Amino acid sequence: MAAASSKILVIGGTGYIGKFVVEASAKTGHPTFLLVRESTLSNPEKAQIIDKFKTLGVNLISGDLYDHESLVKAIKQVDVVISTVGYAQLADQDKIISAIKEAGNVKRFLPSEFGNDVDRTTAVDPAKSAFATKSKIRRTVEAEGIPYTYVSSNFFAGYFLPNLSQPGATSPPRDKVVILGDGNAKSVWNKEEDIAAYTIKAVDDPRTLNKILYIRPPANTLSFNELVSLWENKIGKTLEKVYVPEEQVLKQIQESAPPLNVVLSITHAVYVKGDQTNFEIEESFGVEASQLYPDVKYTTVDEYLSQFISPTEIRGVLGSVNQLFICIGILAALTMFGILVMHDLTAASQGSSEPEAKWFDLFSSRYRKVVSVGAALFLLQQFATSMEDLEPYDCSNTPYGLVAQNSKSTGYGSRGQCRWWSTGYILRSIYDLACLEDEVDFLAAQSEQDRLKRNNVKFWHVFRSKEIKLAFLVGGGLLVKKFTNVSETIMYDLREESLRGLEERRIAKDLGFKLYCFCIFLPFLVLEFELEIYFVLEY
């Protein structure tokens, strides 16, 4: 294929965006060449990058941007030239243009852009001057008749998302966020690997010839308010929002020293003026990358932000999903217990011995009404939980966590202070082993004839017998305890052990995996639950 045979030379390939472009080129099968200075080859800080390029089969060409002869020699070996030089060398790209013109063999030139469309900007200085330099390079390329593609990749995700564009911050905000302007202007953030992938896709595409390639994926085009809302949803917390009016932003730009003034002037152009999205992409001058190349699976902003969530916050994100599975399990297990109780009551009332109840008896008409018992307790427990405002995913606040912190009295509490039906009563009964022993002793002391005298057993008789009711609560409490601990175990294992090395966004999105974990644990819990209840009833 023509695309696979095109030879690509990258100038500035050991820089920030350059290394992604070199890697993307090599991995997609293009014969890839890298112009490197001797000082770069001997630089220990660049050694790892150079070694990686060698592993990928990249051809290193010794040369220098300021050595015209070496530049021409390198360019004559390739079909496409991509410049990824940094800010300080933007103006010096005219030397690359001169070498391309002399070589006479280049089919496409991609100058160092990788940001806003510099011909459609309202930026103020110092960003305005940098954009003007890029614009001047464009005019020179066009004047020389060199085939080109300009890549407008908008914001690098690695620059602006790790701290949500908060100056001086090293991580996304957890308490307060500063928003320039009203936060409604749309911006675009793209992961660097995706920018490189789209760039390499475009080098041989006739649809991008003499056009601007805009990388503006719909899922990555958000207002700053939407970005903040997305982050708030991930951490389960509402941030304090401080809106900075444009007049104050302009004043800060004037009063700040480099590089802060550069960053502020760029973010002013994007977050306040909307320079990245305040115009339509017309066929006469540009194309949009995600539309041209739908096969490229780009990383969304949502997915990118997931890597900054802590283990505690991941538990919060998954809390609602995990709670759903826990609730389903509680309902199923309580229903199973209802079947066991009904089986014992019926057998006792009829004075006969019946086969042991099985889980699939749930589907028989005889036990169908028992489902309502489990459902009633399920709803009751959820109501009690909401009334008590418990936080089952904060292990430090559970009785288990308090006991672990040597706060035994706080963890157990007083059963006299809780309603008999409340989750607190159940948890306090279960976590306090002495209380559990009292309950077992009480059950053992009850007259067996209290159950035997009932000739017509109904499903609601589960609630009439005090010992059965308490057994139900004790068993339910045990189940709550088990499910709570399993929940914490699954959460920590996902983060620390089982999926170590995987991106957290995989954890946050893979509901199927959560269901799989749940299904693995449930049979063991039900089995243990049955044994515990049998012990209580037959003590």
C-alpha positions as CSV (number, residue, x, y, z in Angstrom):
1,M,0.0,0.0,0.0
2,A,1.1,3.5,-0.7
3,A,0.5,4.6,2.9
4,A,2.8,1.9,4.2
5,S,5.6,2.7,1.8
6,S,5.7,6.5,2.4
7,K,8.9,7.5,4.0
8,I,8.5,10.0,6.9
9,L,11.1,12.3,8.3
10,V,10.4,13.8,11.7
11,I,12.3,16.9,12.8
12,G,12.2,17.6,16.5
13,G,11.1,14.0,17.2
14,T,12.6,13.8,20.7
15,G,10.4,16.6,22.0
16,Y,7.1,16.5,23.7
17,I,4.7,15.8,20.8
18,G,7.4,14.6,18.5
19,K,8.1,11.3,20.3
20,F,4.4,10.4,19.9
21,V,4.5,11.1,16.2
22,V,7.7,9.1,15.6
23,E,6.2,6.1,17.5
24,A,2.9,6.3,15.6
25,S,4.7,6.5,12.3
26,A,6.9,3.5,13.0
27,K,4.1,1.4,14.4
28,T,1.9,1.9,11.4
29,G,4.6,0.6,9.1
30,H,6.0,3.7,7.6
31,P,9.8,3.8,7.1
32,T,10.5,6.4,9.7
33,F,13.5,8.7,9.9
34,L,14.5,11.0,12.7
35,L,16.8,13.9,12.3
36,V,19.0,14.1,15.5
37,R,21.9,16.2,16.5
38,E,25.1,14.7,17.9
39,S,24.4,16.4,21.2
40,T,21.0,14.7,21.4
41,L,22.6,11.2,20.9
42,S,25.0,11.9,23.8
43,N,22.3,13.3,26.1
44,P,21.6,10.8,28.9
45,E,18.1,12.3,29.3
46,K,17.3,11.4,25.7
47,A,18.9,7.9,25.8
48,Q,15.7,6.1,26.8
49,I,13.7,7.7,24.0
50,I,16.5,7.0,21.4
51,D,16.7,3.4,22.5
52,K,12.9,3.0,22.2
53,F,13.0,4.4,18.7
54,K,15.8,2.0,17.7
55,T,13.7,-0.9,19.0
56,L,10.8,0.3,16.7
57,G,13.1,0.3,13.7
58,V,13.5,4.1,13.4
59,N,16.3,5.3,11.2
60,L,18.5,7.9,12.9
61,I,19.9,10.5,10.6
62,S,22.6,12.8,12.0
63,G,21.9,16.4,11.1
64,D,20.9,19.8,12.4
65,L,18.2,22.3,11.7
66,Y,20.9,24.9,11.3
67,D,23.0,22.8,8.9
68,H,21.5,23.3,5.5
69,E,23.5,20.6,3.8
70,S,22.7,17.9,6.3
71,L,19.0,19.0,6.3
72,V,18.8,18.7,2.5
73,K,20.5,15.3,2.6
74,A,18.0,14.0,5.1
75,I,15.0,15.3,3.3
76,K,16.1,13.7,0.0
77,Q,15.6,10.3,1.6
78,V,11.9,10.7,2.4
79,D,8.5,11.5,1.0
80,V,7.0,13.4,3.9
81,V,8.5,15.8,6.4
82,I,6.8,16.5,9.7
83,S,8.1,19.2,12.0
84,T,7.5,19.0,15.7
85,V,10.0,21.6,16.8
86,G,9.2,23.6,20.0
87,Y,8.2,27.2,20.6
88,A,11.8,28.6,20.4
89,Q,12.4,27.1,16.9
90,L,9.0,28.0,15.3
91,A,10.5,30.8,13.2
92,D,13.4,28.7,12.1
93,Q,11.2,26.4,10.2
94,D,11.8,28.6,7.2
95,K,15.1,26.7,7.0
96,I,13.2,23.5,6.6
97,I,11.1,25.1,3.9
98,S,14.3,26.1,2.0
99,A,15.7,22.6,2.3
100,I,12.4,21.1,1.1
101,K,12.4,23.4,-1.9
102,E,16.0,22.5,-2.8
103,A,15.5,18.8,-2.4
104,G,12.4,18.9,-4.6
105,N,11.1,15.5,-3.7
106,V,8.7,16.1,-0.8
107,K,5.1,15.1,-1.3
108,R,3.8,16.6,1.9
109,F,5.0,19.0,4.6
110,L,3.4,19.2,8.1
111,P,4.9,22.2,9.9
112,S,4.9,22.4,13.7
113,E,1.3,23.5,14.6
114,F,-0.5,21.0,16.9
115,G,-2.7,23.6,18.6
116,N,-5.3,26.2,17.8
117,D,-5.9,27.3,14.2
118,V,-3.6,30.3,14.1
119,D,-5.5,31.9,11.2
120,R,-8.7,32.0,13.3
121,T,-7.7,33.3,16.7
122,T,-8.5,36.2,18.9
123,A,-5.5,35.6,21.2
124,V,-3.7,38.5,23.0
125,D,0.0,38.6,23.6
126,P,2.2,36.7,24.3
127,A,0.2,33.9,22.6
128,K,-0.7,36.2,19.8
129,S,3.0,36.6,18.8
130,A,3.5,32.8,18.7
131,F,0.4,32.3,16.6
132,A,1.6,35.0,14.3
133,T,4.9,33.1,13.8
134,K,3.0,29.9,12.9
135,S,0.8,31.9,10.5
136,K,3.8,33.4,8.8
137,I,5.3,29.9,8.3
138,R,2.0,28.9,6.7
139,R,2.1,31.7,4.2
140,T,5.7,30.8,3.3
141,V,4.8,27.2,2.7
142,E,2.0,28.2,0.4
143,A,4.0,30.8,-1.4
144,E,6.7,28.2,-2.2
145,G,4.1,25.8,-3.6
146,I,4.9,23.0,-1.1
147,P,2.1,20.5,-0.6
148,Y,1.0,20.7,3.0
149,T,-1.3,19.7,5.8
150,Y,-1.7,21.8,8.9
151,V,-2.7,19.9,12.0
152,S,-4.9,21.8,14.5
153,S,-5.0,19.4,17.4
154,N,-6.3,21.9,19.9
155,F,-5.3,21.2,23.6
156,F,-2.9,18.4,24.6
157,A,-4.7,16.4,27.2
158,G,-1.4,15.8,29.0
159,Y,-0.9,19.5,29.5
160,F,-4.3,20.7,30.5
161,L,-6.3,17.8,32.0
162,P,-4.1,16.5,34.8
163,N,-4.8,19.7,36.8
164,L,-7.9,20.9,34.9
165,S,-6.0,24.0,33.8
166,Q,-5.5,25.2,37.4
167,P,-2.2,27.2,37.5
168,G,0.4,25.7,39.8
169,A,-1.7,22.6,40.6
170,T,-0.3,19.1,40.0
171,S,-3.6,17.2,40.2
172,P,-7.3,17.9,39.4
173,P,-9.0,20.0,42.1
174,R,-10.9,18.3,44.9
175,D,-12.3,21.4,46.7
176,K,-12.3,24.5,44.5
177,V,-11.9,25.1,40.8
178,V,-11.1,28.4,39.0
179,I,-13.0,29.0,35.8
180,L,-12.1,31.6,33.3
181,G,-15.0,33.6,31.9
182,D,-18.5,32.1,32.2
183,G,-17.2,28.6,31.4
184,N,-19.6,28.1,28.5
185,A,-17.2,28.3,25.6
186,K,-16.5,24.9,24.0
187,S,-12.9,23.6,24.1
188,V,-11.2,20.4,22.8
189,W,-8.8,18.1,24.6
190,N,-7.0,15.3,22.8
191,K,-4.6,12.6,24.1
192,E,-1.2,12.9,22.5
193,E,-1.2,9.4,21.2
194,D,-4.4,10.1,19.4
195,I,-3.1,13.3,17.9
196,A,-0.1,11.4,16.6
197,A,-2.3,8.6,15.2
198,Y,-4.5,11.1,13.3
199,T,-1.4,13.0,12.0
200,I,0.1,9.8,10.5
201,K,-3.2,8.8,9.0
202,A,-3.3,12.2,7.2
203,V,0.1,12.2,5.5
204,D,-1.0,10.1,2.5
205,D,-4.6,11.0,2.4
206,P,-5.6,13.1,-0.6
207,R,-8.5,14.5,1.4
208,T,-6.1,16.3,3.7
209,L,-3.8,17.7,1.0
210,N,-3.5,21.5,1.3
211,K,-6.1,21.4,4.1
212,I,-6.2,22.0,7.8
213,L,-6.8,18.7,9.7
214,Y,-8.9,19.6,12.8
215,I,-8.9,17.1,15.6
216,R,-12.2,17.8,17.1
217,P,-13.9,14.6,18.3
218,P,-17.4,15.1,19.6
219,A,-16.8,13.4,22.9
220,N,-13.8,15.6,23.6
221,T,-15.5,18.9,22.8
222,L,-16.9,20.3,26.0
223,S,-17.4,23.6,27.8
224,F,-15.3,24.1,30.9
225,N,-18.5,23.9,33.0
226,E,-19.2,20.5,31.4
227,L,-15.6,19.4,32.1
228,V,-15.9,20.3,35.8
229,S,-19.3,18.6,36.0
230,L,-17.7,15.5,34.5
231,W,-15.0,15.6,37.1
232,E,-17.5,16.1,39.9
233,N,-19.4,13.1,38.9
234,K,-16.2,11.0,38.9
235,I,-15.2,12.0,42.5
236,G,-18.7,12.2,43.8
237,K,-18.3,15.7,45.1
238,T,-19.4,19.2,44.1
239,L,-16.6,21.7,43.8
240,E,-16.7,25.4,44.8
241,K,-16.5,27.3,41.5
242,V,-14.7,30.6,41.3
243,Y,-15.5,32.4,38.0
244,V,-12.9,34.9,36.8
245,P,-14.3,37.7,34.6
246,E,-12.5,38.4,31.3
247,E,-11.3,41.8,32.5
248,Q,-9.5,40.2,35.4
249,V,-8.0,37.5,33.2
250,L,-6.6,40.1,30.9
251,K,-5.1,42.0,33.9
252,Q,-3.5,38.8,35.1
253,I,-1.9,38.2,31.7
254,Q,-0.3,41.6,31.8
255,E,0.9,41.3,35.3
256,S,2.3,37.7,35.1
257,A,5.7,36.6,34.1
258,P,6.6,33.9,31.6
259,P,5.6,31.1,31.3
260,L,2.4,31.9,33.2
261,N,1.4,34.8,31.0
262,V,1.8,32.5,27.9
263,V,-0.5,29.9,29.4
264,L,-3.0,32.5,30.5
265,S,-3.2,34.1,27.1
266,I,-3.8,30.7,25.5
267,T,-6.4,29.7,27.9
268,H,-8.1,33.1,27.6
269,A,-8.3,32.6,23.9
270,V,-9.8,29.1,24.3
271,Y,-11.8,29.2,27.6
272,V,-13.1,32.8,27.3
273,K,-13.2,33.5,23.5
274,G,-13.8,29.9,22.4
275,D,-11.1,30.0,19.7
276,Q,-11.1,26.3,19.2
277,T,-14.8,25.9,18.3
278,N,-16.3,29.3,17.5
279,F,-16.2,28.6,13.8
280,E,-17.5,25.9,11.5
281,I,-15.1,23.7,9.6
282,E,-15.7,24.3,5.9
283,E,-14.7,21.9,3.2
284,S,-12.9,24.7,1.4
285,F,-10.2,24.9,4.0
286,G,-10.4,22.0,6.5
287,V,-11.6,18.5,7.4
288,E,-12.3,16.9,10.8
289,A,-10.1,13.9,11.8
290,S,-12.6,11.8,13.7
291,Q,-15.0,11.9,10.8
292,L,-12.3,11.0,8.3
293,Y,-10.9,8.2,10.4
294,P,-13.7,6.6,12.4
295,D,-11.5,3.5,12.8
296,V,-9.2,5.4,15.2
297,K,-10.4,4.6,18.7
298,Y,-9.6,7.9,20.5
299,T,-9.5,8.3,24.2
300,T,-12.4,10.5,25.5
301,V,-12.0,13.1,28.1
302,D,-14.2,11.0,30.4
303,E,-11.8,8.1,30.0
304,Y,-8.7,10.2,30.4
305,L,-9.8,11.8,33.7
306,S,-10.5,8.3,35.3
307,Q,-6.7,7.8,35.8
308,F,-6.7,10.6,38.4
309,I,-9.3,9.0,40.7
310,S,-8.0,7.7,44.0
311,P,-9.0,4.2,45.3
312,T,-11.5,5.9,47.7
313,E,-13.0,7.8,44.8
314,I,-13.1,4.8,42.6
315,R,-15.2,3.1,45.4
316,G,-17.4,6.1,45.3
317,V,-17.8,6.0,41.5
318,L,-18.6,2.3,41.6
319,G,-20.7,2.6,44.8
320,S,-24.0,2.9,43.0
321,V,-23.2,0.0,40.7
322,N,-21.9,-2.1,43.5
323,Q,-24.8,-1.2,45.7
324,L,-27.2,-2.5,43.0
325,F,-25.5,-5.9,43.0
326,I,-25.3,-6.0,46.7
327,C,-29.0,-5.3,47.0
328,I,-29.8,-8.0,44.5
329,G,-27.8,-10.4,46.4
330,I,-29.4,-9.5,49.7
331,L,-32.8,-9.9,48.2
332,A,-31.9,-13.3,46.8
333,A,-30.3,-14.5,50.0
334,L,-33.1,-13.3,52.2
335,T,-35.6,-15.0,49.9
336,M,-33.6,-18.2,50.2
337,F,-33.8,-17.9,53.9
338,G,-37.6,-17.4,53.7
339,I,-37.8,-20.7,51.7
340,L,-35.8,-22.5,54.4
341,V,-38.0,-21.2,57.2
342,M,-41.2,-22.0,55.3
343,H,-39.9,-25.5,54.7
344,D,-39.2,-26.0,58.4
345,L,-42.6,-24.5,59.5
346,T,-44.5,-26.7,57.0
347,A,-42.7,-29.8,58.0
348,A,-43.3,-29.1,61.6
349,S,-47.0,-28.4,61.2
350,Q,-47.6,-31.5,59.2
351,G,-45.5,-33.7,61.4
352,S,-43.7,-35.1,58.4
353,S,-40.2,-35.1,57.0
354,E,-39.8,-33.5,53.6
355,P,-36.8,-33.3,51.3
356,E,-34.3,-30.6,52.1
357,A,-35.3,-27.2,50.4
358,K,-33.2,-26.2,47.5
359,W,-32.5,-22.9,45.9
360,F,-34.6,-23.7,42.8
361,D,-37.6,-24.2,45.0
362,L,-37.9,-20.5,44.7
363,F,-39.7,-21.1,41.4
364,S,-42.2,-23.6,42.7
365,S,-45.8,-22.4,43.3
366,R,-45.5,-23.6,46.9
367,Y,-42.8,-21.1,47.8
368,R,-43.7,-18.3,45.4
369,K,-45.2,-16.1,48.0
370,V,-41.9,-16.2,49.9
371,V,-40.5,-13.9,47.3
372,S,-42.7,-11.2,48.9
373,V,-41.0,-11.8,52.2
374,G,-37.6,-11.3,50.8
375,A,-38.8,-8.2,48.9
376,A,-40.4,-6.7,52.0
377,L,-37.2,-7.1,54.0
378,F,-35.1,-5.9,51.1
379,L,-37.2,-2.7,50.9
380,L,-37.2,-2.3,54.7
381,Q,-33.4,-2.6,54.9
382,Q,-32.9,0.0,52.1
383,F,-35.3,2.3,53.9
384,A,-33.5,1.8,57.2
385,T,-30.2,2.5,55.5
386,S,-31.4,5.7,54.0
387,M,-32.9,6.8,57.3
388,E,-29.7,6.3,59.1
389,D,-27.6,7.8,56.3
390,L,-25.0,5.1,56.5
391,E,-21.9,5.1,54.3
392,P,-21.2,1.4,53.7
393,Y,-18.3,2.1,51.3
394,D,-16.4,4.1,53.9
395,C,-15.0,1.2,55.8
396,S,-13.6,3.5,58.6
397,N,-17.1,4.5,59.5
398,T,-18.6,1.0,59.8
399,P,-18.6,-0.9,63.1
400,Y,-15.9,-3.1,61.6
401,G,-13.7,-0.1,60.9
402,L,-14.4,1.5,64.3
403,V,-13.5,-1.7,66.1
404,A,-10.3,-1.9,64.0
405,Q,-9.5,1.6,65.3
406,N,-10.0,0.4,68.9
407,S,-13.3,2.2,69.2
408,K,-15.2,-0.8,70.3
409,S,-17.9,1.0,72.2
410,T,-18.6,3.3,69.3
411,G,-18.6,0.5,66.8
412,Y,-21.0,-1.7,68.7
413,G,-23.1,1.0,70.2
414,S,-26.1,0.3,72.3
415,R,-28.9,-1.9,70.9
416,G,-31.3,-0.1,73.2
417,Q,-30.7,3.1,71.2
418,C,-31.7,1.5,67.9
419,R,-35.0,0.4,66.5
420,W,-35.2,-3.4,66.2
421,W,-35.7,-3.2,62.4
422,S,-32.8,-0.8,61.7
423,T,-29.6,-1.6,60.0
424,G,-27.8,-0.2,63.0
425,Y,-29.4,-2.8,65.3
426,I,-28.5,-5.6,63.0
427,L,-24.9,-4.5,62.6
428,R,-24.5,-3.9,66.3
429,S,-25.9,-7.3,67.1
430,I,-23.6,-9.0,64.6
431,Y,-20.3,-7.2,65.2
432,D,-20.7,-7.6,69.0
433,L,-20.1,-11.3,69.4
434,A,-21.5,-11.2,72.9
435,C,-24.8,-9.9,71.5
436,L,-24.8,-12.6,69.0
437,E,-24.4,-15.3,71.7
438,D,-27.3,-13.7,73.6
439,E,-29.5,-14.0,70.5
440,V,-28.5,-17.7,70.0
441,D,-29.2,-18.5,73.6
442,F,-32.6,-16.8,73.4
443,L,-33.5,-18.8,70.3
444,A,-32.4,-22.0,71.9
445,A,-34.6,-21.3,74.9
446,Q,-37.8,-20.9,72.9
447,S,-40.3,-23.6,72.9
448,E,-40.3,-25.8,69.9
449,Q,-44.0,-26.3,70.3
450,D,-44.6,-22.7,69.4
451,R,-44.0,-23.7,65.8
452,L,-45.5,-27.2,66.0
453,K,-48.9,-25.9,67.1
454,R,-49.5,-24.1,63.8
455,N,-51.5,-26.3,61.5
456,N,-52.0,-23.9,58.7
457,V,-48.7,-22.2,58.0
458,K,-48.7,-19.0,55.9
459,F,-45.8,-17.1,54.6
460,W,-46.5,-14.1,57.0
461,H,-46.0,-16.5,60.0
462,V,-42.3,-15.8,59.5
463,F,-43.0,-12.5,61.3
464,R,-45.3,-14.0,64.0
465,S,-42.7,-16.1,65.7
466,K,-40.3,-14.0,67.7
467,E,-37.5,-16.4,67.5
468,I,-37.9,-16.8,63.7
469,K,-38.1,-13.0,63.3
470,L,-34.9,-12.5,65.3
471,A,-33.2,-15.3,63.4
472,F,-34.2,-13.5,60.3
473,L,-32.6,-10.4,61.6
474,V,-29.5,-12.1,62.8
475,G,-29.0,-13.9,59.5
476,G,-29.7,-10.7,57.6
477,G,-27.1,-9.0,59.7
478,L,-24.6,-11.6,59.0
479,L,-25.3,-11.2,55.3
480,V,-24.9,-7.5,55.5
481,K,-21.6,-7.9,57.2
482,K,-20.4,-10.4,54.6
483,F,-21.5,-8.3,51.7
484,T,-20.0,-5.2,53.1
485,N,-16.6,-6.8,53.6
486,V,-16.8,-8.5,50.2
487,S,-17.6,-5.1,48.7
488,E,-14.5,-3.6,50.3
489,T,-12.4,-6.5,49.2
490,I,-13.5,-6.3,45.6
491,M,-12.9,-2.6,45.5
492,Y,-9.4,-2.8,46.9
493,D,-8.5,-5.9,44.8
494,L,-9.6,-4.2,41.6
495,R,-7.3,-1.2,42.4
496,E,-4.3,-2.9,44.1
497,E,-4.0,-6.5,42.9
498,S,-6.2,-8.0,40.3
499,L,-6.1,-5.3,37.7
500,R,-2.8,-3.6,38.6
501,G,-1.4,-1.9,35.6
502,L,-4.7,-1.4,33.8
503,E,-6.2,2.0,33.4
504,E,-8.8,2.9,36.0
505,R,-11.3,3.9,33.4
506,R,-11.5,0.2,32.5
507,I,-12.5,-0.5,36.1
508,A,-15.0,2.3,36.2
509,K,-16.7,1.2,33.0
510,D,-16.6,-2.6,33.0
511,L,-19.9,-3.3,34.8
512,G,-19.7,-6.8,33.4
513,F,-16.6,-7.5,35.4
514,K,-18.4,-6.3,38.6
515,L,-21.3,-8.6,37.9
516,Y,-18.8,-11.4,37.3
517,C,-17.1,-10.8,40.7
518,F,-20.5,-10.7,42.4
519,C,-21.6,-13.9,40.8
520,I,-18.5,-15.6,42.0
521,F,-19.0,-14.6,45.6
522,L,-22.7,-15.0,45.9
523,P,-22.9,-18.9,45.9
524,F,-20.4,-19.0,48.8
525,L,-22.3,-16.4,50.7
526,V,-25.6,-18.1,50.3
527,L,-24.1,-21.4,51.4
528,E,-22.5,-19.9,54.4
529,F,-25.8,-18.1,55.1
530,E,-27.7,-21.4,55.0
531,L,-25.3,-23.0,57.4
532,E,-25.5,-20.1,59.8
533,I,-29.3,-20.1,59.8
534,Y,-29.3,-23.9,60.3
535,F,-27.1,-23.5,63.3
536,V,-29.4,-20.8,64.8
537,L,-32.6,-22.9,64.2
538,E,-31.1,-26.2,65.4
539,Y,-28.9,-24.9,68.3
